[in-house]
Amino acid sequence: GLMSQTAAVTTNMIFCNGLFAITSGTLDAEKPDEFWAQEQMNIFIAGNMDNVAKDIAMGNGEAVDTIAAILKVEDKEAFKTQLQDNFANIYTTNEVTHTEVVSNIMDIAKS
């Protein structure tokens, strides 16, 4: 109904603005602490599991760019390749949860 459409539009506006702020660096964060990055990753991946999976599998795309931005990755191309090479370690099962995906990506980013 109208309420769900309004909620969807509002959510999309908030998310898109947040995504823009993350990827454009306008969130005014120098080096995010791990907690902040973890929270942002949870929010982003929870709403984008399929897109994240596709982009990681391809080793490119807006989702992996956003992840690299959240994690303040310096060598984005190497990171994208690292994610792609570790796809099976990130999406371990068909029933993997977004929190497991976040944890797996964070582990790879630290290595």
C-alpha positions in Angstrom: 0.0 0.0 0.0 0.9 3.6 0.2 2.6 3.3 3.6 5.0 0.6 2.3 5.7 2.5 -0.8 6.4 5.6 1.2 8.7 3.6 3.5 10.5 2.1 0.6 11.1 5.5 -1.0 12.3 7.0 2.3 14.6 4.0 2.9 16.0 4.3 -0.7 16.6 8.0 -0.3 18.4 7.5 3.0 20.4 4.6 1.6 21.3 6.3 -1.6 22.4 9.4 0.2 24.4 7.3 2.7 26.0 5.4 -0.2 26.9 8.6 -1.9 28.4 9.9 1.3 30.4 6.7 1.8 31.7 6.5 -1.7 32.4 10.2 -2.2 34.2 10.6 1.2 31.8 13.2 2.5 31.2 11.4 5.8 34.0 13.4 7.3 35.9 10.4 8.6 39.6 10.2 8.6 40.5 6.5 9.3 37.4 4.7 10.5 37.7 2.6 13.5 36.9 -1.0 13.2 33.5 -0.7 14.9 32.4 2.0 12.6 33.5 0.0 9.5 31.8 -3.1 10.9 28.5 -1.2 11.4 28.6 0.3 7.9 29.4 -3.0 6.4 26.6 -4.7 8.2 24.1 -2.1 7.0 25.4 -2.1 3.4 25.7 -5.9 3.0 22.4 -6.7 4.8 20.6 -4.7 2.1 22.7 -5.8 -0.8 23.6 -9.5 -0.4 22.9 -10.4 -4.0 24.6 -7.4 -5.6 27.6 -7.8 -3.3 27.9 -11.5 -4.3 27.7 -10.7 -8.0 30.3 -7.9 -7.8 32.7 -10.0 -5.7 32.3 -12.8 -8.2 33.1 -10.4 -11.1 35.8 -8.6 -9.1 34.3 -5.3 -9.9 31.3 -3.1 -9.5 29.6 -0.5 -7.3 29.2 -2.9 -4.3 32.9 -3.7 -4.1 33.8 -0.1 -4.6 31.6 0.8 -1.7 33.1 -2.0 0.5 36.6 -0.6 -0.4 35.5 2.9 0.5 34.0 1.8 3.8 37.2 -0.1 4.7 39.4 2.8 3.5 41.3 0.4 1.2 44.2 2.1 -0.5 44.9 -0.4 -3.3 41.4 -0.9 -4.5 42.3 -3.1 -7.6 44.3 -5.5 -5.5 41.5 -5.6 -2.9 38.9 -6.4 -5.6 41.1 -9.2 -6.9 41.6 -10.5 -3.3 37.8 -10.5 -2.8 37.2 -12.2 -6.1 39.8 -14.9 -5.4 38.2 -15.5 -2.0 34.6 -15.6 -3.1 34.2 -19.1 -1.7 35.6 -18.0 1.6 33.2 -15.1 1.8 30.0 -16.7 0.6 30.6 -20.1 2.2 27.1 -21.5 1.8 23.9 -20.6 0.1 22.5 -19.9 3.6 25.4 -17.6 4.6 24.2 -14.6 6.7 25.1 -11.0 6.0 27.0 -10.9 9.4 29.1 -13.9 8.3 29.8 -12.2 4.9 30.9 -9.1 6.7 33.1 -11.0 9.1 34.7 -12.9 6.2 35.3 -9.7 4.2 36.8 -8.0 7.2 39.2 -11.0 7.8 40.3 -10.8 4.1 40.8 -7.0 4.3 43.0 -7.5 7.4 45.2 -10.1 5.7 
